[in-house]
Amino acid sequence: YLTSRIGVAFVKGLQGDDPKYFKVISTPKHFGVHSGPEPLRHTFDARVSDTDLNETYFPAFKALITEGGAYSIMGAYNSFRGLPCCGSPFLLEKTLREEWGFKGYVVSDCGAIHDFYTGHKIVKNAEEASAMAVKAGCDLTCGGEYVALYQAVQDGLITEAQIDTSVKRLMRARFKLGLFDLPEKVPYAQIPVSANNTDENKQLALRVAQESLVLLKNKDNLLPIDKNIPSIAVIGPYADYLDNLLGNYNGTPSDPVSILQGIKNKVGKNSKILYAQGVERVEEGMMLQTVDSLFLRPAGDQEGFGLFDEYFDNTDLSGEPLLTKVEPTGRLYWGVKSPGKGLPKDYFSVRRTGKLVPDKDGEYELGLTTDDKGRLYLNGELKIDNWDPYEVNAMKTCRVKLESGKAYNLRIEYADVEEYAGMRFAWRRLLDQNQNKEMMAQAIATVKKADLTIVVAGISPRLEGEEMPVKLEGFRGGDRTSLKIPEGMSRLIQEVKKTGKPVVLVLNSGSALAVNWEQEHIPAILQEIGRAHV
């Protein structure tokens, strides 16, 4: 129920209240039984009872359509009762259009039509998948699969009239956005850029943030804090961290304020604020991040940052390259398009060469994700092999010891076989437990100097989201297998409590946290829920 109330308000706010035009079109997702293990969503078949379907999965979606008037909806990756959600007549036609009166258009999740034949294996190819999806009521693909509709018509899998049904829905949406009318006739086209980020906007954002705070515990009225308290220790890896103010599909705020800075802004001029991080942020050592160009140097005489790329019109890197260039990124994505002039959109290969230059000593995990084939060499030694046979979009990893400032010869080879094409080179420096001991000792020393301690703990948007490559106890591919606060932060809270100083715990997360020990031992707990995760 709460989800539906929030959702209806959100949809109405996005789409506006003009009787003829939409401000924007909202797209609730993922319809309708987005369930099962997150790492298996490209293959999983959700089978729930009618009671569960109508009491758990459908109510919020129904409210967003029938009350909120959402004009678009996105299907899910997984299957439902044997058919992919984006190819289910029961979901998209019978339920959505016939029973709920939906008049807008349906879009697939990105690459979901591709899953029809690669993950769910319901059909044989893109032609059959695209025809199945459109006939079921999925009007638009987030991807390039519907290019196959031309051949699907030639093969008799779908008619032009059936495709026209979806085209009309999509064109009607564009008309309702005013894209074919003179700007002066469309009220939302008159909104100036200066209407953004106004004082009124900021005050509303402040009110939303204030009203999203939840006071979970306040023993002996420890809160609110006296502004003139002599000294406050602010402890925790997320206290001075801007990422935790956001979600993982988000815009960029114009003037973000960290929790630490917010406390500094509010206390009296005679109060002293002491800060210590306490422990490493768990995502720094538990997630593989795309290697930044700052740590890559192109091969040969090329200047700048990145890798030197050679493109071939075959899948075995043979012959002379048809295209060469320096790419300042560890991640390349072409989708279903050609990577450059003279190269095919499928059956091409790339050799990326250069130097990997880390800025810190330590043991690293290197990762390579490819769609389709890939392998990685370091100093001439094959470290990662996903070539023959290969797994699509599977991250293959290896562990190596690297020295700060030392240049390591790097060669990445990639080959695209069909449809989507892309590769990602990622890494993480494995957490040094001795560093955590030093940081925690510093934090405890800081706490002992203060009259009151505020500990900021929780989980960040880099740990919560879709198909997250988090290698940490309690997390699995975007799912959470435990609601506990990560171990390092939990230990930090307990060590701070042992000092005997008054403690306020500020929880920062986008999903639920279990704080059993904290509830029993910490006098004041505040939950900040001002961000959301998708």
Helices and strands as residue ranges (DSSP letters): H 2-15, G 38-40, E 45-46, H 50-52, I 53-57, H 58-66, E 72-74, E 79-80, E 83-84, G 85-87, H 89-89, I 90-99, E 105-107, H 112-118, H 126-136, G 145-148, H 149-154, H 160-176, G 183-185, G 187-190, G 193-195, H 199-211, E 213-218, G 219-221, E 231-235, G 243-245, H 259-266, E 272-276, H 282-286, E 289-290, G 293-295, E 296-298, E 307-312, E 323-327, E 331-335, E 348-356, E 362-371, E 373-378, E 381-386, E 395-402, E 408-416, E 421-429, H 433-449, E 452-458, E 475-476, E 479-480, H 487-498, E 503-508, H 516-521, E 524-528
